[in-house]
C-alpha cells in the first residue's frame, strides 16, 4: 500500500461545494473519500465514494475505516454536509429541527470524533468545517435560526477543538461562506441573492474551495473562522 500521498475525507460531496472540493483536492493529487446520501460510484481509483447519511454512526465509521484500509492514512477532514432551511422561526416543524440537527451537528460529531482519533495516531491532521456567515451576521429577510443554532455551534466547536489539539499536531478551522452559487439556489433568485454581498455578486464554488485549500496549506493557522462572503461579515 502506498501511504505517501495525502488523503482527504469530504462529506456532502455529491454536488455543489462538496463536488468542487473533491475536484480541488484531486487536482492537488490527494486521494479522496467522498460521502453523501446520493453519491454515485466513482470511476477514479483514487476516489472512494461512500453513500449514506452522515448522521448515522455506522456511515461515519465506514468512511474512516475505508480511508485507513484502502489508503493507510487520513490527513484532512472537510465537514461540508449540511442542511439549510429558511423559514420563519415559528414555521419550523419538529421534523425540520430533528433533520437539521442530525446532519449539521450529529454528523459532524461522529465523523470528526473518529477522524480525530486516527489523526492523533499520526500526530498530524487538519479539520475544516463549512459553516455560514449568517451564524454571526444575521440578515433581515433571510430567516436562519436553525442554521445559526447549528453552524454557530460548529464555529464555537472549531475554536474549542483547535485549542484542545493544538499541541497534538491537529489543526482545526472553519470556512464561513456567504451566498454561493450552487444548485440549491434557483437562477431566478441569483440577482436578489447577489445583493446580500457588498461586492455585488454571489460567491462561486471555487471561492470556497480556494479558501479551504489556503487553510490546508497554512500550517500556522488554527482556530480560524475564515469568512468567504464578499464582505457581508464586514458590514453594509
N, CA, C and O of each residue as an XYZ file, in Angstrom:
944
protein
N       0.841     -1.203      0.000
C       0.000      0.000      0.000
C       0.875      1.252      0.000
O       1.772      1.393      0.832
N       0.610      2.147     -0.930
C       1.313      3.417     -0.978
C       0.618      4.394     -0.047
O      -0.496      4.838     -0.323
N       1.281      4.731      1.065
C       0.667      5.621      2.044
C       1.323      6.993      2.045
O       1.142      7.759      2.991
N       2.085      7.319      0.998
C       2.791      8.590      0.961
C       1.886      9.746      0.534
O       2.044     10.870      1.011
N       0.940      9.469     -0.365
C       0.066     10.530     -0.843
C      -0.984     10.878      0.215
O      -1.472     10.005      0.932
N      -1.317     12.148      0.299
C      -2.254     12.596      1.317
C      -3.691     12.180      0.976
O      -4.043     11.934     -0.178
N      -4.497     12.115      2.034
C      -5.875     11.629      1.905
C      -6.828     12.619      2.567
O      -6.613     13.047      3.701
N      -7.885     12.976      1.837
C      -8.915     13.873      2.371
C     -10.253     13.160      2.432
O     -10.613     12.426      1.512
N     -10.988     13.372      3.512
C     -12.362     12.902      3.663
C     -13.271     14.105      3.467
O     -13.060     15.146      4.090
N     -14.275     13.979      2.612
C     -15.171     15.098      2.314
C     -16.611     14.619      2.409
O     -16.999     13.671      1.726
N     -17.398     15.265      3.246
C     -18.814     14.915      3.360
C     -19.650     15.881      2.513
O     -19.195     16.965      2.148
N     -20.869     15.465      2.214
C     -21.725     16.285      1.355
C     -21.100     16.491     -0.003
O     -21.113     17.600     -0.538
N     -20.544     15.413     -0.571
C     -19.620     15.539     -1.701
C     -20.224     15.299     -3.072
O     -19.487     15.274     -4.058
N     -21.534     15.123     -3.176
C     -22.100     14.715     -4.465
C     -22.348     15.864     -5.421
O     -22.396     15.655     -6.633
N     -22.510     17.084     -4.902
C     -22.802     18.212     -5.779
C     -22.348     19.498     -5.109
O     -21.889     19.495     -3.966
N     -22.483     20.593     -5.837
C     -22.214     21.905     -5.267
C     -20.813     22.043     -4.705
O     -19.840     21.616     -5.327
N     -20.714     22.642     -3.523
C     -19.416     22.890     -2.902
C     -18.667     21.583     -2.676
O     -17.457     21.519     -2.895
N     -19.369     20.545     -2.244
C     -18.712     19.268     -1.967
C     -18.049     18.681     -3.190
O     -16.905     18.232     -3.114
N     -18.745     18.672     -4.323
C     -18.148     18.164     -5.562
C     -16.967     19.025     -5.980
O     -15.964     18.512     -6.477
N     -17.085     20.339     -5.780
C     -15.964     21.227     -6.083
C     -14.756     20.944     -5.219
O     -13.619     21.039     -5.681
N     -14.998     20.594     -3.959
C     -13.892     20.259     -3.059
C     -13.217     18.951     -3.455
O     -11.993     18.839     -3.381
N     -14.000     17.963     -3.873
C     -13.408     16.714     -4.345
C     -12.452     16.999     -5.505
O     -11.325     16.504     -5.519
N     -12.902     17.792     -6.470
C     -12.059     18.122     -7.617
C     -10.814     18.901     -7.188
O      -9.713     18.646     -7.678
N     -11.000     19.852     -6.269
C      -9.863     20.673     -5.829
C      -8.789     19.827     -5.157
O      -7.599     20.030     -5.396
N      -9.203     18.879     -4.316
C      -8.214     18.032     -3.643
C      -7.596     17.028     -4.612
O      -6.414     16.707     -4.492
N      -8.364     16.533     -5.558
C      -7.783     15.634     -6.557
C      -6.776     16.375     -7.430
O      -5.759     15.807     -7.829
N      -7.060     17.647     -7.727
C      -6.118     18.443     -8.513
C      -4.789     18.620     -7.786
O      -3.757     18.870     -8.410
N      -4.824     18.490     -6.467
C      -3.595     18.537     -5.659
C      -3.039     17.134     -5.400
O      -2.133     16.960     -4.585
N      -3.579     16.150     -6.091
C      -3.123     14.761     -6.021
C      -3.417     14.097     -4.675
O      -2.739     13.143     -4.292
N      -4.409     14.589     -3.968
C      -4.880     13.884     -2.778
C      -5.740     12.710     -3.217
O      -6.417     12.778     -4.242
N      -5.712     11.652     -2.454
C      -6.746     10.642     -2.552
C      -7.929     11.113     -1.720
O      -7.753     11.805     -0.717
N      -9.128     10.741     -2.133
C     -10.328     11.299     -1.505
C     -11.319     10.200     -1.162
O     -11.560      9.290     -1.956
N     -11.886     10.299      0.028
C     -13.050      9.501      0.393
C     -14.227     10.468      0.440
O     -14.257     11.378      1.269
N     -15.193     10.272     -0.447
C     -16.294     11.210     -0.624
C     -17.608     10.578     -0.175
O     -17.908      9.432     -0.508
N     -18.376     11.340      0.579
C     -19.644     10.812      1.101
C     -20.794     11.771      0.861
O     -20.630     12.987      0.960
N     -21.934     11.234      0.552
C     -23.214     11.930      0.647
C     -24.298     10.866      0.557
O     -24.014      9.710      0.244
N     -25.517     11.250      0.827
C     -26.611     10.279      0.758
C     -26.784      9.725     -0.653
O     -27.112      8.551     -0.827
N     -26.563     10.570     -1.657
C     -26.887     10.189     -3.038
C     -25.668     10.039     -3.935
O     -25.809     10.021     -5.158
N     -24.488      9.932     -3.366
C     -23.280      9.907     -4.185
C     -23.222      8.638     -5.032
O     -23.581      7.552     -4.577
N     -22.768      8.795     -6.259
C     -22.643      7.681     -7.198
C     -21.243      7.082     -7.104
O     -20.313      7.766     -6.677
N     -21.072      5.801     -7.498
C     -19.737      5.205     -7.511
C     -18.782      6.014     -8.379
O     -19.191      6.619     -9.370
N     -17.512      6.020     -8.000
C     -16.519      6.799     -8.737
C     -15.717      5.905     -9.673
O     -15.374      4.775     -9.327
N     -15.423      6.423    -10.862
C     -14.563      5.702    -11.808
C     -13.088      6.021    -11.574
O     -12.211      5.439    -12.212
N     -12.825      6.939    -10.666
C     -11.451      7.328    -10.325
C     -10.944      6.392     -9.226
O     -11.544      6.342     -8.153
N      -9.856      5.647     -9.460
C      -9.378      4.719     -8.436
C      -8.881      5.410     -7.167
O      -8.707      4.764     -6.134
N      -8.655      6.710     -7.245
C      -8.197      7.458     -6.075
C      -9.331      8.195     -5.369
O      -9.090      9.039     -4.507
N     -10.568      7.870     -5.741
C     -11.736      8.414     -5.049
C     -12.633      7.254     -4.624
O     -13.100      6.483     -5.463
N     -12.869      7.136     -3.330
C     -13.808      6.147     -2.804
C     -15.108      6.880     -2.491
O     -15.123      7.794     -1.667
N     -16.187      6.487     -3.138
C     -17.496      7.102     -2.906
C     -18.294      6.218     -1.958
O     -18.515      5.038     -2.232
N     -18.722      6.797     -0.841
C     -19.453      6.045      0.169
C     -20.811      6.705      0.399
O     -20.882      7.775      1.004
N     -21.885      6.080     -0.077
C     -23.213      6.655      0.142
C     -23.678      6.424      1.576
O     -23.265      5.469      2.233
N     -24.534      7.307      2.040
C     -25.101      7.112      3.369
C     -25.289      8.419      4.103
O     -24.699      9.441      3.752
N     -26.122      8.370      5.129
C     -26.444      9.533      5.953
C     -25.343      9.718      6.990
O     -25.115      8.842      7.824
N     -24.664     10.856      6.936
C     -23.531     11.091      7.830
C     -23.968     11.152      9.292
O     -23.132     11.033     10.188
N     -25.268     11.336      9.546
C     -25.754     11.329     10.925
C     -25.776      9.925     11.524
O     -25.948      9.765     12.732
N     -25.601      8.915     10.682
C     -25.553      7.517     11.120
C     -24.116      7.176     11.510
O     -23.211      7.259     10.680
N     -23.907      6.796     12.757
C     -22.553      6.487     13.240
C     -21.877      5.422     12.376
O     -20.670      5.489     12.143
N     -22.635      4.457     11.908
C     -22.062      3.381     11.091
C     -21.503      3.912      9.775
O     -20.491      3.410      9.284
N     -22.150      4.917      9.205
C     -21.646      5.517      7.970
C     -20.330      6.240      8.240
O     -19.374      6.100      7.477
N     -20.280      7.006      9.313
C     -19.040      7.684      9.678
C     -17.909      6.685      9.918
O     -16.771      6.912      9.507
N     -18.231      5.587     10.582
C     -17.221      4.550     10.830
C     -16.699      3.976      9.521
O     -15.499      3.745      9.368
N     -17.605      3.748      8.581
C     -17.181      3.181      7.300
C     -16.278      4.150      6.533
O     -15.297      3.730      5.920
N     -16.604      5.436      6.564
C     -15.786      6.430      5.879
C     -14.351      6.386      6.389
O     -13.405      6.342      5.603
N     -14.200      6.399      7.692
C     -12.862      6.403      8.295
C     -12.156      5.068      8.062
O     -10.970      5.040      7.731
N     -12.876      3.974      8.231
C     -12.270      2.653      8.041
C     -11.813      2.438      6.606
O     -10.736      1.888      6.376
N     -12.621      2.866      5.636
C     -12.233      2.730      4.227
C     -10.994      3.556      3.914
O     -10.106      3.100      3.193
N     -10.931      4.759      4.447
C      -9.752      5.598      4.224
C      -8.492      4.921      4.753
O      -7.463      4.902      4.079
N      -8.573      4.371      5.944
C      -7.401      3.754      6.559
C      -7.044      2.427      5.894
O      -5.866      2.139      5.684
N      -8.043      1.620      5.561
C      -7.742      0.306      4.981
C      -7.281      0.414      3.527
O      -6.412     -0.343      3.096
N      -7.858      1.347      2.772
C      -7.511      1.478      1.354
C      -6.312      2.390      1.121
O      -5.479      2.120      0.256
N      -6.227      3.472      1.896
C      -5.199      4.474      1.637
C      -4.178      4.606      2.759
O      -3.113      5.188      2.554
N      -4.484      4.073      3.947
C      -3.493      3.996      5.012
C      -3.324      5.226      5.874
O      -2.469      5.237      6.759
N      -4.115      6.265      5.644
C      -3.926      7.482      6.434
C      -5.125      8.412      6.228
O      -5.925      8.237      5.309
N      -5.219      9.407      7.116
C      -6.202     10.485      6.963
C      -5.480     11.788      7.288
O      -5.011     11.984      8.410
N      -5.395     12.664      6.315
C      -4.713     13.945      6.527
C      -5.690     15.086      6.770
O      -5.413     16.001      7.545
N      -6.839     15.022      6.098
C      -7.768     16.148      6.146
C      -9.197     15.633      6.184
O      -9.547     14.675      5.494
N     -10.008     16.278      6.994
C     -11.448     16.050      7.001
C     -12.124     17.369      6.683
O     -11.876     18.373      7.350
N     -12.979     17.374      5.666
C     -13.786     18.558      5.370
C     -15.242     18.228      5.672
O     -15.874     17.443      4.965
N     -15.757     18.832      6.721
C     -17.162     18.665      7.103
C     -18.000     19.639      6.275
O     -18.222     20.783      6.673
N     -18.456     19.166      5.127
C     -19.222     20.019      4.237
C     -20.717     19.713      4.267
O     -21.526     20.576      3.925
N     -21.096     18.508      4.666
C     -22.516     18.143      4.679
C     -23.298     19.088      5.573
O     -22.876     19.392      6.689
N     -24.428     19.547      5.083
C     -25.238     20.453      5.884
C     -26.597     20.662      5.266
O     -26.785     20.461      4.066
N     -27.549     21.070      6.094
C     -28.900     21.396      5.642
C     -29.194     22.846      6.023
O     -28.920     23.275      7.143
N     -29.752     23.585      5.077
C     -30.197     24.955      5.355
C     -31.663     25.063      4.956
O     -32.022     24.826      3.803
N     -32.494     25.418      5.910
C     -33.921     25.608      5.650
C     -34.294     27.007      6.120
O     -34.250     27.296      7.316
N     -34.660     27.871      5.186
C     -35.022     29.248      5.520
C     -36.519     29.338      5.758
O     -37.307     29.333      4.812
N     -36.908     29.420      7.017
C     -38.318     29.566      7.399
C     -38.405     30.545      8.560
O     -37.455     30.681      9.332
N     -39.540     31.227      8.688
C     -39.757     31.959      9.933
C     -39.643     30.999     11.121
O     -40.007     29.827     11.019
N     -39.145     31.498     12.223
C     -38.870     30.639     13.372
C     -40.095     29.824     13.788
O     -39.975     28.639     14.098
N     -41.261     30.449     13.795
C     -42.462     29.746     14.262
C     -43.014     28.762     13.233
O     -43.942     28.010     13.534
N     -42.454     28.758     12.023
C     -42.907     27.827     10.987
C     -42.097     26.538     10.961
O     -42.499     25.577     10.305
N     -40.961     26.497     11.662
C     -40.183     25.262     11.697
C     -40.989     24.163     12.379
O     -41.688     24.406     13.363
N     -40.882     22.969     11.849
C     -41.540     21.817     12.455
C     -40.546     21.039     13.302
O     -39.337     21.252     13.214
N     -41.062     20.145     14.115
C     -40.181     19.284     14.904
C     -39.316     18.428     13.979
O     -38.173     18.113     14.309
N     -39.864     18.051     12.814
C     -39.096     17.263     11.845
C     -37.966     18.098     11.239
O     -36.856     17.595     11.061
N     -38.236     19.366     10.920
C     -37.182     20.262     10.449
C     -36.037     20.309     11.459
O     -34.867     20.146     11.113
N     -36.411     20.534     12.704
C     -35.426     20.647     13.781
C     -34.578     19.382     13.890
O     -33.352     19.456     13.971
N     -35.230     18.233     13.893
C     -34.514     16.964     14.035
C     -33.586     16.718     12.846
O     -32.446     16.289     13.028
N     -34.065     16.985     11.635
C     -33.249     16.730     10.446
C     -32.030     17.638     10.379
O     -30.932     17.188     10.053
N     -32.221     18.909     10.686
C     -31.115     19.859     10.609
C     -30.068     19.550     11.668
O     -28.871     19.577     11.381
N     -30.501     19.260     12.882
C     -29.531     18.916     13.928
C     -28.819     17.606     13.624
O     -27.636     17.455     13.931
N     -29.535     16.655     13.021
C     -28.925     15.356     12.726
C     -27.749     15.506     11.772
O     -26.670     14.967     12.020
N     -27.959     16.237     10.683
C     -26.883     16.373      9.695
C     -25.823     17.366     10.160
O     -24.631     17.059     10.148
N     -26.260     18.562     10.571
C     -25.308     19.628     10.867
C     -24.485     19.371     12.118
O     -23.304     19.714     12.160
N     -25.085     18.777     13.132
C     -24.362     18.572     14.386
C     -23.995     17.113     14.642
O     -22.833     16.810     14.913
N     -24.966     16.207     14.561
C     -24.667     14.800     14.846
C     -23.686     14.240     13.828
O     -22.758     13.520     14.195
N     -23.880     14.564     12.551
C     -22.953     14.108     11.526
C     -21.557     14.627     11.755
O     -20.583     13.887     11.623
N     -21.452     15.901     12.100
C     -20.150     16.492     12.435
C     -19.503     15.741     13.592
O     -18.320     15.404     13.535
N     -20.277     15.478     14.641
C     -19.724     14.823     15.831
C     -19.144     13.457     15.497
O     -18.005     13.160     15.857
N     -19.917     12.627     14.812
C     -19.474     11.255     14.569
C     -18.193     11.207     13.731
O     -17.201     10.614     14.153
N     -18.207     11.820     12.562
C     -17.058     11.669     11.670
C     -15.841     12.430     12.191
O     -14.706     11.994     11.994
N     -16.071     13.565     12.856
C     -14.936     14.324     13.383
C     -14.284     13.581     14.534
O     -13.057     13.551     14.635
N     -15.077     12.990     15.391
C     -14.508     12.225     16.506
C     -13.668     11.059     15.996
O     -12.562     10.828     16.484
N     -14.186     10.331     15.026
C     -13.480      9.158     14.504
C     -12.233      9.555     13.716
O     -11.187      8.920     13.846
N     -12.341     10.590     12.911
C     -11.181     11.040     12.139
C     -10.105     11.619     13.049
O      -8.915     11.413     12.811
N     -10.512     12.333     14.078
C      -9.541     12.905     15.017
C      -8.754     11.804     15.711
O      -7.544     11.934     15.899
N      -9.422     10.725     16.094
C      -8.714      9.608     16.737
C      -7.654      9.032     15.818
O      -6.566      8.679     16.274
N      -7.958      8.931     14.511
C      -6.970      8.438     13.548
C      -5.826      9.434     13.383
O      -4.664      9.037     13.298
N      -6.150     10.721     13.339
C      -5.120     11.745     13.192
C      -4.183     11.780     14.397
O      -2.985     12.022     14.248
N      -4.729     11.540     15.590
C      -3.896     11.527     16.799
C      -2.789     10.483     16.694
O      -1.668     10.718     17.144
N      -3.097      9.342     16.107
C      -2.093      8.292     15.972
C      -0.975      8.699     15.027
O       0.151      8.217     15.148
N      -1.284      9.595     14.079
C      -0.284     10.100     13.130
C       0.425     11.344     13.672
O       1.458     11.757     13.145
N      -0.137     11.934     14.723
C       0.324     13.225     15.252
C       0.252     14.326     14.206
O       1.081     15.236     14.192
N      -0.741     14.241     13.332
C      -0.931     15.280     12.322
C      -2.324     15.168     11.739
O      -2.924     14.093     11.732
N      -2.833     16.289     11.250
C      -4.126     16.288     10.604
C      -4.721     17.678     10.550
O      -4.253     18.600     11.219
N      -5.755     17.814      9.749
C      -6.420     19.108      9.581
C      -7.912     18.865      9.402
O      -8.324     18.028      8.599
N      -8.710     19.601     10.153
C     -10.164     19.512     10.075
C     -10.694     20.874      9.649
O     -10.363     21.893     10.256
N     -11.508     20.888      8.616
C     -12.139     22.132      8.149
C     -13.651     21.903      8.089
O     -14.114     20.912      7.524
N     -14.399     22.812      8.663
C     -15.850     22.705      8.656
C     -16.450     23.882      7.901
O     -16.068     25.032      8.113
N     -17.395     23.579      7.017
C     -18.075     24.632      6.275
C     -19.280     25.091      7.096
O     -20.195     24.308      7.350
N     -19.281     26.355      7.508
C     -20.370     26.886      8.320
C     -21.123     27.938      7.493
O     -21.437     27.685      6.330
N     -21.410     29.081      8.053
C     -22.088     30.143      7.300
C     -21.879     31.477      7.985
O     -21.845     31.550      9.213
N     -21.739     32.520      7.207
C     -21.649     33.873      7.741
C     -22.899     34.242      8.537
O     -22.823     35.024      9.484
N     -24.053     33.680      8.156
C     -25.308     34.001      8.834
C     -25.288     33.648     10.317
O     -26.045     34.220     11.101
N     -24.430     32.715     10.702
C     -24.353     32.325     12.111
C     -23.900     33.488     12.988
O     -24.234     33.547     14.171
N     -23.143     34.406     12.407
C     -22.629     35.546     13.167
C     -23.250     36.872     12.745
O     -23.298     37.823     13.525
N     -23.726     36.927     11.500
C     -24.235     38.184     10.955
C     -25.582     37.923     10.284
O     -25.651     37.653      9.085
N     -26.636     38.008     11.067
C     -27.974     37.740     10.546
C     -28.369     38.806      9.526
O     -27.942     39.959      9.603
N     -29.194     38.386      8.573
C     -29.649     39.281      7.512
C     -31.172     39.364      7.550
O     -31.856     38.341      7.527
N     -31.696     40.580      7.608
C     -33.140     40.762      7.579
C     -33.692     40.180      6.282
O     -33.158     40.436      5.202
N     -34.737     39.413      6.391
C     -35.321     38.801      5.203
C     -34.785     37.425      4.888
O     -35.280     36.761      3.976
N     -33.775     36.981      5.630
C     -33.241     35.623      5.458
C     -33.365     34.905      6.800
O     -32.400     34.868      7.565
N     -34.527     34.338      7.099
C     -34.708     33.666      8.389
C     -33.811     32.443      8.482
O     -33.823     31.576      7.608
N     -33.034     32.390      9.557
C     -31.978     31.361      9.585
C     -31.654     30.898     10.997
O     -30.495     30.622     11.306
N     -32.655     30.810     11.851
C     -32.398     30.483     13.248
C     -31.737     29.116     13.400
O     -30.768     28.983     14.148
N     -32.243     28.102     12.705
C     -31.656     26.767     12.883
C     -30.274     26.664     12.243
O     -29.434     25.898     12.714
N     -30.031     27.415     11.186
C     -28.672     27.479     10.642
C     -27.740     28.132     11.652
O     -26.617     27.674     11.861
N     -28.214     29.206     12.278
C     -27.382     29.893     13.270
C     -27.141     29.018     14.490
O     -26.038     28.992     15.035
N     -28.174     28.304     14.916
C     -28.052     27.419     16.074
C     -27.009     26.339     15.833
O     -26.174     26.072     16.697
N     -27.058     25.716     14.655
C     -26.157     24.596     14.384
C     -24.785     25.053     13.878
O     -23.757     24.629     14.406
N     -24.770     25.901     12.875
C     -23.489     26.338     12.320
C     -22.732     27.250     13.279
O     -21.502     27.253     13.309
N     -23.482     28.024     14.062
C     -22.825     28.814     15.102
C     -22.160     27.914     16.134
O     -21.071     28.208     16.626
N     -22.833     26.815     16.453
C     -22.227     25.843     17.358
C     -20.969     25.232     16.781
O     -20.012     24.966     17.510
N     -20.962     25.004     15.463
C     -19.768     24.448     14.823
C     -18.614     25.446     14.817
O     -17.454     25.055     14.946
N     -18.929     26.741     14.668
C     -17.866     27.746     14.781
C     -17.226     27.695     16.163
O     -16.003     27.739     16.292
N     -18.066     27.601     17.197
C     -17.550     27.528     18.566
C     -16.751     26.245     18.782
O     -15.697     26.260     19.417
N     -17.264     25.131     18.245
C     -16.561     23.858     18.378
C     -15.215     23.896     17.669
O     -14.250     23.286     18.130
N     -15.146     24.609     16.549
C     -13.888     24.736     15.808
C     -12.808     25.335     16.700
O     -11.689     24.826     16.749
N     -13.135     26.399     17.395
C     -12.136     27.049     18.261
C     -11.779     26.163     19.446
O     -10.616     26.082     19.841
N     -12.776     25.503     20.006
C     -12.518     24.632     21.152
C     -11.608     23.463     20.765
O     -10.655     23.148     21.478
N     -11.907     22.824     19.634
C     -11.082     21.707     19.179
C      -9.676     22.168     18.801
O      -8.698     21.463     19.048
N      -9.583     23.346     18.205
C      -8.264     23.862     17.813
C      -7.344     23.991     19.022
O      -6.159     23.666     18.947
N      -7.894     24.466     20.133
C      -7.082     24.612     21.343
C      -6.798     23.253     21.973
O      -5.684     22.997     22.431
N      -7.802     22.389     21.997
C      -7.611     21.071     22.616
C      -6.523     20.261     21.919
O      -5.782     19.521     22.565
N      -6.430     20.408     20.582
C      -5.499     19.564     19.830
C      -4.303     20.318     19.263
O      -3.566     19.774     18.440
N      -4.101     21.553     19.687
C      -3.026     22.372     19.127
C      -1.649     21.746     19.322
O      -0.788     21.852     18.448
N      -1.439     21.104     20.446
C      -0.122     20.516     20.729
C      -0.027     19.056     20.278
O       0.964     18.380     20.556
N      -1.057     18.574     19.584
C      -1.047     17.182     19.128
C      -0.938     17.086     17.609
O      -1.146     16.021     17.027
N      -0.610     18.209     16.976
C      -0.365     18.199     15.537
C      -1.608     18.291     14.678
O      -1.533     18.102     13.464
N      -2.754     18.579     15.284
C      -4.006     18.642     14.531
C      -4.524     20.077     14.526
O      -4.746     20.671     15.581
N      -4.711     20.624     13.335
C      -5.279     21.961     13.199
C      -6.770     21.850     12.897
O      -7.222     20.896     12.262
N      -7.526     22.846     13.365
C      -8.975     22.839     13.178
C      -9.424     24.243     12.774
O      -9.184     25.207     13.501
N     -10.072     24.354     11.619
C     -10.517     25.642     11.102
C     -11.917     25.522     10.522
O     -12.463     24.424     10.412
N     -12.489     26.655     10.156
C     -13.800     26.674      9.501
C     -13.797     27.704      8.384
O     -13.065     28.693      8.435
N     -14.615     27.464      7.386
C     -14.876     28.436      6.324
C     -16.353     28.810      6.424
O     -17.228     27.944      6.398
N     -16.618     30.118      6.540
C     -17.990     30.611      6.673
C     -18.372     31.349      5.392
O     -18.065     32.532      5.247
N     -19.036     30.664      4.462
C     -19.396     31.316      3.200
C     -20.597     32.248      3.350
O     -21.413     32.121      4.263
N     -20.664     33.192      2.407
C     -21.890     33.935      2.194
C     -22.767     33.127      1.256
O     -22.820     31.901      1.360
N     -23.453     33.794      0.346
C     -24.336     33.104     -0.586
C     -23.528     32.620     -1.779
O     -22.934     33.419     -2.503
N     -23.510     31.313     -1.978
C     -22.701     30.690     -3.018
C     -23.601     30.147     -4.117
O     -24.663     29.586     -3.844
N     -23.174     30.316     -5.347
C     -23.960     29.872     -6.498
C     -23.848     28.356     -6.625
O     -22.872     27.837     -7.167
N     -24.847     27.665     -6.125
C     -24.900     26.200     -6.178
C     -26.297     25.790     -6.643
O     -27.175     26.644     -6.767
N     -26.521     24.493     -6.905
C     -27.862     24.044     -7.308
C     -28.945     24.320     -6.269
O     -30.134     24.217     -6.572
N     -28.547     24.667     -5.053
C     -29.514     24.986     -4.007
C     -30.337     26.230     -4.361
O     -31.486     26.360     -3.940
N     -29.742     27.144     -5.139
C     -30.386     28.411     -5.435
C     -30.847     28.454     -6.888
O     -30.036     28.335     -7.806
N     -32.146     28.623     -7.093
C     -32.692     28.710     -8.453
C     -32.155     29.956     -9.160
O     -31.968     30.992     -8.522
N     -31.905     29.867    -10.463
C     -31.341     31.012    -11.198
C     -32.128     32.304    -11.031
O     -31.541     33.386    -11.007
N     -33.444     32.205    -10.914
C     -34.243     33.425    -10.799
C     -34.027     34.163     -9.478
O     -34.440     35.313     -9.331
N     -33.377     33.495     -8.513
C     -33.083     34.149     -7.227
C     -31.703     34.784     -7.197
O     -31.380     35.498     -6.249
N     -30.891     34.544     -8.199
C     -29.485     34.951     -8.137
C     -29.306     36.464     -7.997
O     -28.445     36.920     -7.245
N     -30.109     37.232     -8.713
C     -29.937     38.686     -8.657
C     -30.182     39.209     -7.242
O     -29.407     40.016     -6.728
N     -31.262     38.744     -6.621
C     -31.563     39.193     -5.261
C     -30.505     38.710     -4.274
O     -30.109     39.449     -3.373
N     -30.053     37.486     -4.441
C     -29.045     36.947     -3.530
C     -27.707     37.657     -3.688
O     -26.979     37.835     -2.711
N     -27.384     38.060     -4.900
C     -26.128     38.780     -5.126
C     -26.088     40.077     -4.327
O     -25.020     40.520     -3.902
N     -27.255     40.684     -4.124
C     -27.298     41.970     -3.423
C     -26.965     41.837     -1.939
O     -26.690     42.842     -1.283
N     -26.984     40.636     -1.403
C     -26.648     40.433      0.006
C     -25.165     40.633      0.271
O     -24.767     40.936      1.396
N     -24.343     40.464     -0.769
C     -22.902     40.628     -0.621
C     -22.493     42.040     -1.045
O     -22.873     42.479     -2.130
N     -21.739     42.754     -0.229
C     -21.327     44.103     -0.619
C     -20.607     44.174     -1.962
O     -20.679     45.201     -2.636
N     -19.915     43.109     -2.369
C     -19.228     43.140     -3.657
C     -20.193     43.011     -4.823
O     -19.794     43.185     -5.975
N     -21.463     42.706     -4.543
C     -22.481     42.719     -5.582
C     -22.595     41.472     -6.408
O     -23.189     41.509     -7.486
N     -22.058     40.381     -5.954
C     -22.208     39.115     -6.670
C     -22.290     37.972     -5.681
O     -21.870     38.095     -4.530
N     -22.831     36.863     -6.140
C     -22.787     35.638     -5.348
C     -21.387     35.051     -5.421
O     -20.646     35.307     -6.370
N     -21.033     34.267     -4.419
C     -19.765     33.558     -4.477
C     -19.851     32.369     -5.411
O     -20.935     31.862     -5.698
N     -18.701     31.933     -5.877
C     -18.614     30.740     -6.714
C     -18.099     29.579     -5.867
O     -17.451     29.780     -4.840
N     -18.396     28.380     -6.312
C     -17.898     27.195     -5.614
C     -16.385     27.251     -5.475
O     -15.834     26.880     -4.438
N     -15.715     27.716     -6.523
C     -14.261     27.820     -6.478
C     -13.746     28.758     -5.399
O     -12.641     28.572     -4.890
N     -14.546     29.776     -5.041
C     -14.130     30.683     -3.969
C     -14.007     29.937     -2.641
O     -13.079     30.169     -1.867
N     -14.957     29.041     -2.392
C     -14.919     28.260     -1.153
C     -13.779     27.243     -1.202
O     -13.058     27.065     -0.221
N     -13.620     26.579     -2.342
C     -12.542     25.592     -2.475
C     -11.181     26.240     -2.269
O     -10.313     25.663     -1.614
N     -10.987     27.427     -2.819
C      -9.707     28.123     -2.649
C      -9.448     28.450     -1.182
O      -8.309     28.369     -0.719
N     -10.502     28.820     -0.445
C     -10.343     29.123      0.976
C      -9.945     27.876      1.759
O      -9.077     27.928      2.631
N     -10.587     26.757      1.439
C     -10.239     25.501      2.117
C      -8.795     25.117      1.810
O      -8.061     24.701      2.706
N      -8.386     25.252      0.559
C      -7.014     24.902      0.186
C      -6.013     25.841      0.827
O      -4.911     25.422      1.183
N      -6.378     27.112      0.980
C      -5.486     28.030      1.705
C      -5.263     27.532      3.131
O      -4.127     27.435      3.594
N      -6.357     27.218      3.819
C      -6.231     26.730      5.195
C      -5.440     25.423      5.243
O      -4.687     25.171      6.184
N      -5.625     24.601      4.214
C      -4.889     23.328      4.161
C      -3.382     23.556      4.144
O      -2.623     22.780      4.724
N      -2.958     24.614      3.483
C      -1.517     24.864      3.347
C      -0.972     25.815      4.404
O       0.239     26.024      4.474
N      -1.837     26.392      5.223
C      -1.423     27.420      6.188
C      -1.134     26.770      7.534
O      -1.992     26.743      8.417
N       0.061     26.255      7.684
C       0.400     25.457      8.854
C       0.388     26.191     10.175
O       0.374     25.553     11.228
N       0.393     27.516     10.154
C       0.397     28.290     11.402
C      -0.985     28.836     11.728
O      -1.134     29.664     12.627
N      -2.004     28.371     10.992
C      -3.370     28.857     11.196
C      -4.220     27.747     11.796
O      -4.361     26.673     11.211
N      -4.779     28.013     12.959
C      -5.722     27.080     13.575
C      -6.703     27.871     14.426
O      -6.363     28.925     14.963
N      -7.934     27.351     14.547
C      -8.964     28.064     15.281
C      -9.546     29.239     14.511
O     -10.186     30.110     15.099
N      -9.332     29.270     13.214
C      -9.766     30.401     12.389
C     -11.138     30.146     11.771
O     -11.415     29.045     11.295
N     -12.002     31.176     11.779
C     -13.265     31.162     11.042
C     -13.057     32.094      9.854
O     -13.141     33.313     10.000
N     -12.789     31.538      8.698
C     -12.456     32.323      7.513
C     -13.735     32.654      6.742
O     -14.392     31.761      6.208
N     -14.081     33.934      6.688
C     -15.291     34.364      6.004
C     -15.042     34.542      4.511
O     -14.164     35.294      4.087
N     -15.834     33.834      3.742
C     -15.755     33.908      2.269
C     -17.140     34.378      1.821
O     -17.965     33.588      1.362
N     -17.372     35.679      1.967
C     -18.744     36.183      1.873
C     -18.863     37.529      1.171
O     -19.849     38.242      1.357
N     -17.862     37.878      0.364
C     -17.957     39.114     -0.391
C     -18.110     40.354      0.459
O     -18.680     41.348      0.009
N     -17.606     40.313      1.694
C     -17.662     41.462      2.590
C     -18.892     41.510      3.475
O     -19.058     42.455      4.246
N     -19.767     40.502      3.379
C     -21.006     40.516      4.163
C     -20.741     40.651      5.659
O     -21.464     41.363      6.357
N     -19.716     39.977      6.149
C     -19.430     39.993      7.585
C     -18.794     41.299      8.036
O     -18.730     41.578      9.234
N     -18.324     42.101      7.087
C     -17.708     43.373      7.452
C     -18.748     44.463      7.692
O     -18.493     45.420      8.424
N     -19.929     44.317      7.069
C     -20.989     45.294      7.277
C     -21.629     45.702      5.963
O     -21.205     45.285      4.885
N     -22.655     46.520      6.077
C     -23.387     47.001      4.898
C     -23.546     48.516      5.008
O     -24.133     49.141      4.125
